Amino acid sequence: MESIFTKRVMYRSYNKHVNNITGDLELDSYTDYPIFCEIQIQSENDQLIKLGHLKVGDAEGFFKGRYDSDADGNTIRPALIPKIRDEILFNNKWYRIKNITPEYWTEGNVLFYDCMMIMVNDESDYQNNL
């Protein structure tokens, strides 16, 4: 299974909290991790664009069930598990995770995560897609 995760990306894991006044989810701080995963950018010729989820230029990402170390061998504690609203830098473009589907190996053991990710173009896109 490890051999399918061949693309090196920067994974931005956000710390999030709820604003006590507005009730909105806000991003506090983040940590970047270089990891390996599989990324498929959606194109006009792509027959597998997930209707209602992705547009041309968006991406589908496949991530290991958990990352105990990064691409450079550094330990990650606690282990990194993909989360909605985290971001990926791939080919100089940022993508935000909008939907996560766990694919199970056995009961309770996630083999990998299938993530729908939207491309984040600029600051206005950033605010509109939190």
Beta strands, then each sheet from edge to edge (+ up, - down):
strand 1: 7-18
strand 2: 25-41
strand 3: 59-64
strand 4: 67-69
strand 5: 75-80
strand 6: 87-90
strand 7: 93-106
strand 8: 109-120
sheet 1: 1+ 2- 3+ 8- 7+ 6- 1+
sheet 2: 4+ 5-
end
